[in-house]
Amino acid sequence: MTQSDQIDTLASALVARFLRTNAFTDTLRAFIREAGLPPGVGQTSGDDTHNMTIQSLLVEKRAYDETVNFERLGNGNQEIVSWRTPAPCKPIVIATPTSANLLAASIELWQDPRWSEETSGDSGHVSSNGARPLLISTGADRQMHLLDIEPENKHVTSFSGLSDSPVLSFVPILHGRFILMTNMSGHLLLQRGSEIACSRKDHAKYAVKVVVHEEIDHSSASTILWIATAGWDATVFLYRVVIRPEDGDATPNIRDPVARINLASNPESLLFVRHVDSGELLLLVSRRDSSYIHYYQVQPTPEPSSQSSQNDSNQSSTPKGTTECRLLGKQNLAPHSNAWVAFSPSHMALSPLDPGLLAVATSSEPHMKVIIVRLLFPSAPSSGNATSSTTEAAVTQASQALEALALQNREDAAILIQANTFAPQTSYSTPQVAWRPDGSGVWVNGDDGVVRGIEIKTGKVVATLKQGHEPGFKVRTIWAGFVDVPGETGRKREEWLVSGGFDKKLIIWKI
């Protein structure tokens, strides 16, 4: 059925429903006969979500016309790359060992202690340290599946008893030797191979996100891991792990969190970024019922000399003396809005080409909106209190209002794109955004089983991937990036898009 046929069928059903509900029996009978419709067309069902009426369509049309006035599309800036073609559009459904709603999926480096250089064979996809890229997915059945990225996408292994609840987020560390995971029961898990090397429970419930930043301390040649976790107990925890050269291949010891962030509502997204001027490490946090991006300082803390915090799978207590992260500033994504809460920045992704450009998927209803915004990094905090009494006396209500207006104008100018993606969502949705690796656009998920591509240069929807997931099922997770795959003359780099949804399908989209 073509799109025009679907529109004609919907229009006929709406007209028939209007005639039926208003008791125009003779007109309804004539309309059904002349249009060749089934006798029961236009009958209401028990599910109100499918009982569209002409009045409800008019209400939705008025709401859409109002939101269009707030859109901000690109003006063809020559500095921004246009949507590159060809783009991933061919779906390849990957068969997973078990069938369950997918929660997270991406292609990551994975290193199993059993792998070595000898296991690479002719494929050559295993590096010298034993790591290779694999398609990793987690589902509502508490299982994690690892699949090869070769053309056959063979099943490598699965883990079913590592977590007591579904894994919501994961990220590999140290070139794939370990993987960090967070689950619905609030645990932070450190996995190596087929075993859990460390487990902590600092969140009271739903640890929804984990992000990691790795850096090298050149003075001591040590590797420093900064780990941040977000939980639906309205808390963000920050961990610091130091791996010295003499530690070798030992398992990292994740001690008590070095800092925490207490929020007024549940956090939505986390992101480590470097200050473009000072190079200082910052943590970006967005939370529910707030249109702000919060900038927190990641401050180095001395490693405790006490050995009381050992690698124990039963660690569950959080010290009461954990310090609070310092809030350096915040940036409003709706600076001129007079509403109490316009939306929440539900998911943030940093541009692969520009360290100061951010893509944000919002919680707006009934359709997701995407914002491309330039980060306004806060200035470095002053070391001393240099404010004089004369300066304090000069502050007036008028000067404060002018300063607030100047800040709003600056925040408004930082928003490059604010566009409607037409991806339907509700208050229970989980918006996701993923950059194309060339920085020319972003992909977003939707509750209708469609993955959409938005061009950064214009802010328009230029791609709709429909022939993969079942219509009407939520696409829960997406990932985009380059993948090295074997070719006729060696390995070649391809652009892939990975999506997983509540239709229990794991799909790789290829060019």
Secondary structure in CASP SS format (residue, H / E / C, confidence):
PFRMAT SS
TARGET T0000
AUTHOR 0000-0000-0000
METHOD secondary structure of the structure
MODEL  1
M C 1.00
T C 1.00
Q H 1.00
S H 1.00
D H 1.00
Q H 1.00
I H 1.00
D H 1.00
T H 1.00
L H 1.00
A H 1.00
S H 1.00
A H 1.00
L H 1.00
V H 1.00
A H 1.00
R H 1.00
F H 1.00
L H 1.00
R H 1.00
T H 1.00
N C 1.00
A C 1.00
F C 1.00
T H 1.00
D H 1.00
T H 1.00
L H 1.00
R H 1.00
A H 1.00
F H 1.00
I H 1.00
R H 1.00
E H 1.00
A H 1.00
G C 1.00
L C 1.00
P C 1.00
P C 1.00
G C 1.00
V C 1.00
G C 1.00
Q C 1.00
T C 1.00
S C 1.00
G C 1.00
D C 1.00
D H 1.00
T H 1.00
H H 1.00
N C 1.00
M C 1.00
T C 1.00
I H 1.00
Q H 1.00
S H 1.00
L H 1.00
L H 1.00
V H 1.00
E H 1.00
K H 1.00
R H 1.00
A H 1.00
Y H 1.00
D H 1.00
E H 1.00
T H 1.00
V H 1.00
N C 1.00
F C 1.00
E C 1.00
R E 1.00
L C 1.00
G C 1.00
N C 1.00
G C 1.00
N C 1.00
Q C 1.00
E C 1.00
I C 1.00
V C 1.00
S C 1.00
W C 1.00
R C 1.00
T C 1.00
P C 1.00
A C 1.00
P C 1.00
C C 1.00
K E 1.00
P E 1.00
I E 1.00
V E 1.00
I E 1.00
A C 1.00
T C 1.00
P C 1.00
T C 1.00
S C 1.00
A C 1.00
N C 1.00
L E 1.00
L E 1.00
A E 1.00
A E 1.00
S E 1.00
I E 1.00
E E 1.00
L E 1.00
W E 1.00
Q E 1.00
D C 1.00
P C 1.00
R C 1.00
W C 1.00
S C 1.00
E H 1.00
E H 1.00
T H 1.00
S H 1.00
G C 1.00
D C 1.00
S C 1.00
G C 1.00
H C 1.00
V C 1.00
S C 1.00
S C 1.00
N C 1.00
G C 1.00
A E 1.00
R E 1.00
P E 1.00
L E 1.00
L E 1.00
I E 1.00
S E 1.00
T E 1.00
G E 1.00
A C 1.00
D C 1.00
R C 1.00
Q C 1.00
M E 1.00
H E 1.00
L E 1.00
L E 1.00
D E 1.00
I C 1.00
E C 1.00
P C 1.00
E C 1.00
N C 1.00
K C 1.00
H E 1.00
V E 1.00
T E 1.00
S E 1.00
F E 1.00
S C 1.00
G C 1.00
L C 1.00
S C 1.00
D C 1.00
S C 1.00
P C 1.00
V E 1.00
L E 1.00
S E 1.00
F E 1.00
V E 1.00
P E 1.00
I E 1.00
L C 1.00
H C 1.00
G C 1.00
R C 1.00
F E 1.00
I E 1.00
L E 1.00
M E 1.00
T E 1.00
N E 1.00
M C 1.00
S C 1.00
G C 1.00
H E 1.00
L E 1.00
L E 1.00
L E 1.00
Q E 1.00
R E 1.00
G C 1.00
S C 1.00
E E 1.00
I E 1.00
A E 1.00
C E 1.00
S E 1.00
R E 1.00
K E 1.00
D C 1.00
H C 1.00
A C 1.00
K C 1.00
Y C 1.00
A E 1.00
V E 1.00
K E 1.00
V E 1.00
V E 1.00
V E 1.00
H E 1.00
E E 1.00
E E 1.00
I E 1.00
D E 1.00
H C 1.00
S C 1.00
S C 1.00
A C 1.00
S E 1.00
T E 1.00
I E 1.00
L E 1.00
W E 1.00
I E 1.00
A E 1.00
T E 1.00
A E 1.00
G E 1.00
W C 1.00
D C 1.00
A C 1.00
T E 1.00
V E 1.00
F E 1.00
L E 1.00
Y E 1.00
R E 1.00
V E 1.00
V E 1.00
I E 1.00
R C 1.00
P H 1.00
E H 1.00
D H 1.00
G C 1.00
D C 1.00
A C 1.00
T C 1.00
P C 1.00
N C 1.00
I C 1.00
R C 1.00
D C 1.00
P C 1.00
V C 1.00
A E 1.00
R E 1.00
I E 1.00
N E 1.00
L C 1.00
A C 1.00
S C 1.00
N C 1.00
P E 1.00
E E 1.00
S E 1.00
L E 1.00
L E 1.00
F E 1.00
V E 1.00
R E 1.00
H C 1.00
V C 1.00
D C 1.00
S C 1.00
G C 1.00
E C 1.00
L E 1.00
L E 1.00
L E 1.00
L E 1.00
V E 1.00
S E 1.00
R E 1.00
R C 1.00
D C 1.00
S C 1.00
S C 1.00
Y E 1.00
I E 1.00
H E 1.00
Y E 1.00
Y E 1.00
Q E 1.00
V C 1.00
Q C 1.00
P C 1.00
T C 1.00
P C 1.00
E C 1.00
P C 1.00
S C 1.00
S C 1.00
Q C 1.00
S C 1.00
S C 1.00
Q C 1.00
N C 1.00
D C 1.00
S C 1.00
N C 1.00
Q E 1.00
S C 1.00
S C 1.00
T C 1.00
P C 1.00
K C 1.00
G C 1.00
T C 1.00
T E 1.00
E E 1.00
C C 1.00
R C 1.00
L E 1.00
L E 1.00
G E 1.00
K E 1.00
Q E 1.00
N E 1.00
L C 1.00
A C 1.00
P C 1.00
H C 1.00
S C 1.00
N C 1.00
A C 1.00
W C 1.00
V C 1.00
A C 1.00
F C 1.00
S C 1.00
P E 1.00
S E 1.00
H E 1.00
M E 1.00
A E 1.00
L E 1.00
S C 1.00
P C 1.00
L C 1.00
D C 1.00
P C 1.00
G C 1.00
L E 1.00
L E 1.00
A E 1.00
V E 1.00
A E 1.00
T E 1.00
S C 1.00
S C 1.00
E C 1.00
P C 1.00
H E 1.00
M E 1.00
K E 1.00
V E 1.00
I E 1.00
I E 1.00
V E 1.00
R E 1.00
L C 1.00
L C 1.00
F C 1.00
P C 1.00
S C 1.00
A C 1.00
P C 1.00
S C 1.00
S C 1.00
G C 1.00
N C 1.00
A C 1.00
T C 1.00
S C 1.00
S H 1.00
T H 1.00
T H 1.00
E H 1.00
A H 1.00
A H 1.00
V C 1.00
T C 1.00
Q H 1.00
A H 1.00
S H 1.00
Q H 1.00
A H 1.00
L H 1.00
E H 1.00
A H 1.00
L H 1.00
A H 1.00
L H 1.00
Q H 1.00
N H 1.00
R H 1.00
E H 1.00
D H 1.00
A H 1.00
A C 1.00
I E 1.00
L E 1.00
I E 1.00
Q E 1.00
A E 1.00
N E 1.00
T E 1.00
F E 1.00
A E 1.00
P E 1.00
Q C 1.00
T C 1.00
S C 1.00
Y C 1.00
S C 1.00
T C 1.00
P C 1.00
Q C 1.00
V E 1.00
A E 1.00
W E 1.00
R C 1.00
P C 1.00
D C 1.00
G C 1.00
S C 1.00
G E 1.00
V E 1.00
W E 1.00
V E 1.00
N C 1.00
G C 1.00
D C 1.00
D C 1.00
G C 1.00
V C 1.00
V E 1.00
R E 1.00
G E 1.00
I E 1.00
E E 1.00
I C 1.00
K C 1.00
T C 1.00
G C 1.00
K C 1.00
V E 1.00
V E 1.00
A E 1.00
T E 1.00
L E 1.00
K C 1.00
Q C 1.00
G C 1.00
H C 1.00
E C 1.00
P C 1.00
G C 1.00
F C 1.00
K C 1.00
V E 1.00
R E 1.00
T E 1.00
I E 1.00
W E 1.00
A E 1.00
G E 1.00
F E 1.00
V E 1.00
D E 1.00
V E 1.00
P E 1.00
G E 1.00
E C 1.00
T C 1.00
G E 1.00
R E 1.00
K E 1.00
R E 1.00
E E 1.00
E E 1.00
W E 1.00
L E 1.00
V E 1.00
S E 1.00
G E 1.00
G E 1.00
F C 1.00
D C 1.00
K C 1.00
K C 1.00
L E 1.00
I E 1.00
I E 1.00
W E 1.00
K E 1.00
I C 1.00
END
